[in-house]
């Protein structure tokens, strides 16, 4: 019987250089999407999918992440005395949503290395990896479907999205064999290929469900691009021993490591909020009119 996935791993040790100077003293994972740190949105996704044991891989300068998910008795007391019950509930949710653990990635040796340091916490169990730069606004439907596929097949599953040919060199890329709508078998995977050499336009996006054998593959990889240990290379080795599936999807993802997508995510999330949508929509309409962008 295939073991159920119980644990989620969230790598959060990156320096966030694309958002300097904002990330000089603030972890990029704490940059807000409207009024929630992006890492909280990722954890909420894991919880909605049924994963309440969360390991965050941190690094130097990331203490604010731990503080955010810890109790703040002074703030809670102030909100309680002020009768701000809605805000009090919001603050307490951050400390109660999951069992959150932390471990440091002492050396910045890449995503593959970051996942490898989760070995002791994960043990001999399957687990999910959620990258904080990819925000999914889909009520966790993609992650739930990937967990269902693991339950059915007992194999690793990666999330895949079609990208433009000129974008594929920024991603891991797979050669797919179609199983059915929304599901492919990964025949080959390569890291950041040139467009002319890419086996498809299906890019690996930041959601994974792994069997524990990924750790053995991570032990065998050598430094790749930039001298880092690439998770893509470990998946390629895993393919030598067992099938890996790909779950394709189309919408709901924002790459908030990119400034434009970060802004888009803020607008999209705000437009989904009844308390904000009318004002944000009116602002956008006025902005388009004022700048003469309407056609």
C-alpha positions in Angstrom: 0.0 0.0 0.0 1.4 3.4 -1.0 2.2 5.5 2.1 0.2 8.7 2.4 2.1 12.0 2.1 2.0 13.8 5.4 4.9 16.3 5.2 5.7 19.4 3.2 9.2 20.9 2.7 9.5 24.6 1.8 13.0 25.8 0.8 13.4 29.4 2.0 17.1 30.0 2.2 17.5 32.1 -1.0 18.9 35.6 -0.8 16.2 37.2 -2.9 18.6 39.4 -4.8 16.0 40.2 -7.5 14.1 42.2 -5.0 16.9 44.2 -3.5 17.0 46.6 -1.7 13.7 45.4 -0.2 15.2 42.1 0.7 18.4 43.5 2.3 16.9 43.0 5.8 13.6 41.4 5.0 13.4 37.7 3.8 11.9 37.6 0.3 9.4 35.0 1.7 8.0 37.7 4.0 7.2 40.1 1.2 3.4 40.5 1.3 0.7 39.4 -1.2 -1.8 42.1 -0.1 -1.6 41.5 3.6 -0.1 38.1 4.0 3.6 37.1 3.7 4.0 35.0 0.6 5.3 32.0 2.6 2.1 32.0 4.6 0.1 31.6 1.4 2.3 28.7 0.5 1.7 27.0 3.9 -2.0 27.6 3.7 -1.9 25.8 0.3 -0.2 22.8 1.9 -2.7 22.8 4.8 -5.7 22.9 2.4 -4.2 19.8 0.7 -4.0 18.0 4.0 -0.3 18.5 4.8 0.1 19.9 8.3 3.7 18.9 9.1 5.8 21.6 7.4 9.6 21.9 7.3 11.0 25.3 6.3 14.6 25.3 5.0 16.0 28.6 6.2 19.3 30.4 6.1 21.1 33.4 7.5 18.9 36.4 8.0 15.6 34.5 7.9 14.6 34.8 11.6 11.6 36.9 10.7 10.0 33.8 9.2 10.2 32.0 12.5 8.9 35.0 14.4 5.9 35.3 12.1 4.7 31.8 12.9 5.5 32.1 16.6 3.2 33.5 19.3 3.3 37.3 20.0 1.7 37.6 23.4 2.0 41.4 23.6 0.3 41.9 20.2 -2.4 39.4 21.0 -3.1 41.0 24.4 -3.3 44.4 22.8 -5.8 43.2 20.1 -7.9 41.4 22.7 -8.1 44.5 25.0 -8.9 46.7 22.0 -11.7 44.4 20.9 -10.1 43.8 17.5 -11.3 40.2 17.4 -11.0 39.7 13.6 -7.4 40.8 13.7 -6.7 38.6 16.7 -8.1 35.6 14.9 -5.8 36.4 11.9 -2.8 36.6 14.1 -3.5 33.4 16.0 -4.1 31.5 12.8 -0.5 31.9 11.8 0.6 30.0 15.0 -2.0 27.2 14.8 -2.3 26.3 11.1 0.4 23.6 11.0 3.2 22.0 12.9 6.1 24.0 11.6 9.7 23.0 11.9 12.9 24.7 10.8 16.4 23.6 9.7 19.2 25.7 8.2 20.8 25.2 4.9 24.2 26.4 6.0 25.8 26.6 2.5 24.0 28.1 -0.5 24.5 25.1 -2.7 21.3 25.1 -4.7 17.8 23.7 -4.6 18.9 20.1 -4.7 21.1 20.6 -1.6 18.2 22.4 0.1 15.9 19.5 -0.4 18.6 17.1 0.8 18.8 18.7 4.2 15.2 17.6 4.8 16.2 13.9 4.9 16.3 13.5 8.6 13.0 15.2 9.1 11.2 13.4 6.3 12.7 9.9 7.0 11.6 7.1 4.7 8.4 8.7 3.7 7.0 10.4 0.6 6.8 14.2 0.9 5.9 17.3 -1.0 8.1 20.2 -1.9 6.6 23.7 -2.4 8.7 26.5 -3.7 7.9 29.9 -2.2 8.5 31.8 -5.5 5.5 30.1 -7.1 2.2 31.2 -5.6 -0.8 29.1 -6.6 -4.2 30.8 -6.4 -6.3 27.7 -7.0 -7.5 26.6 -3.6 -4.7 23.9 -3.6 -6.4 22.0 -6.4 -3.1 21.3 -8.2 -1.3 20.1 -5.1 -4.3 17.9 -4.1 -4.3 16.3 -7.6 -0.6 15.6 -7.4 -1.1 13.9 -4.0 -3.9 11.9 -5.5 -1.7 10.7 -8.3 1.0 9.7 -5.8 -1.6 7.7 -3.9 -2.7 6.0 -7.1 0.7 5.2 -8.6 3.1 5.3 -5.7 5.6 7.4 -7.7 7.0 10.9 -7.7 5.0 13.6 -9.4 6.1 17.0 -10.7 4.0 20.0 -11.8 4.3 21.0 -15.4 3.1 24.1 -17.3 3.5 25.1 -20.9 5.7 28.2 -21.4 6.8 30.2 -24.4 9.8 28.8 -26.2 11.9 31.9 -25.3 11.1 31.2 -21.6 12.1 27.5 -21.4 15.8 28.2 -20.8 14.8 29.5 -17.3 13.2 26.1 -16.2 13.7 22.4 -16.0 12.0 20.9 -19.0 10.6 17.4 -19.7 10.1 15.1 -22.6 6.6 13.9 -22.0 4.6 10.8 -22.9 0.9 11.5 -22.6 -1.0 9.1 -20.3 -4.3 11.0 -20.3 -5.5 14.6 -20.2 -3.5 16.4 -17.5 -1.1 13.5 -16.9 2.2 12.6 -18.6 5.0 10.2 -17.9 8.3 11.9 -17.8 10.7 10.2 -20.2 13.5 12.7 -19.8 14.2 15.9 -17.9 16.9 18.6 -18.5 17.9 21.7 -16.6 17.4 25.1 -18.4 17.9 23.9 -22.0 18.3 26.4 -24.9 15.0 26.7 -26.8 16.4 24.8 -29.8 17.4 21.9 -27.6 14.4 21.7 -25.4 12.5 18.4 -25.6 9.1 20.2 -25.2 7.7 23.5 -23.9 6.6 21.9 -20.6 8.4 23.6 -17.8 8.8 22.1 -14.3 7.0 24.5 -11.9 7.6 24.7 -8.1 5.4 21.8 -6.8 6.7 18.3 -6.4 5.7 15.1 -4.6 8.7 12.8 -4.1 9.2 9.2 -3.0 12.0 9.0 -0.5 14.3 7.5 -3.1 14.9 11.1 -4.2 17.4 11.4 -1.4 19.6 8.6 -2.8 19.5 10.4 -6.2 20.5 13.7 -4.5 23.5 11.9 -2.9 24.7 11.0 -6.4 24.5 14.3 -8.3 27.4 16.6 -8.9 27.4 20.4 -9.1 25.8 21.7 -12.3 25.0 25.2 -13.5 26.5 27.9 -11.2 28.3 25.2 -9.1 25.0 24.3 -7.5 23.4 20.9 -6.9 20.3 20.9 -9.2 17.1 19.2 -8.1 16.4 18.5 -11.8 19.6 16.4 -12.1 18.4 14.3 -9.1 15.1 13.7 -10.8 16.9 12.6 -14.0 18.7 10.0 -11.9 15.5 8.9 -10.2 14.1 8.2 -13.6 16.7 5.5 -14.1 15.1 3.5 -11.3 11.4 4.4 -11.2 8.7 6.2 -13.2 8.1 9.9 -12.6 4.8 11.5 -13.6 4.0 15.0 -14.6 0.7 16.8 -13.7 0.0 19.5 -16.3 -2.0 22.6 -15.5 -2.8 25.9 -17.1 -3.8 28.6 -14.7 -3.5 29.9 -11.1 0.3 30.2 -10.9 2.3 33.4 -10.3 6.1 33.5 -10.3 6.6 36.1 -7.7 10.3 35.9 -8.1 9.6 38.1 -11.1 8.6 41.7 -10.2 5.7 41.9 -12.8 4.2 38.6 -11.6 4.6 39.8 -8.0 2.5 42.8 -8.8 0.0 40.7 -10.8 -0.4 38.3 -7.8 -1.2 41.3 -5.5 -3.8 42.6 -7.9 -5.4 39.2 -8.6 -5.6 38.3 -4.9 -7.0 41.7 -4.1 -9.7 41.3 -6.8 -10.7 38.0 -5.2 -11.3 39.8 -1.8 -14.9 41.2 -1.3 -13.5 43.9 1.0 -11.0 45.1 -1.6 -12.3 44.2 -5.0 -14.6 47.2 -5.7 -11.9 49.8 -4.7 -9.1 48.0 -6.6 -11.3 47.5 -9.7 -12.3 51.2 -9.7 -8.7 52.2 -9.3 -7.6 50.0 -12.2 -10.4 51.4 -14.4 -9.4 55.0 -13.6 -5.7 54.2 -14.1 -6.3 52.8 -17.6 -8.5 55.8 -18.5 -6.0 58.3 -17.1 -3.0 56.8 -18.9 -4.9 56.4 -22.1 -4.5 52.6 -22.2 -8.0 51.7 -23.1 -8.6 50.5 -26.7 
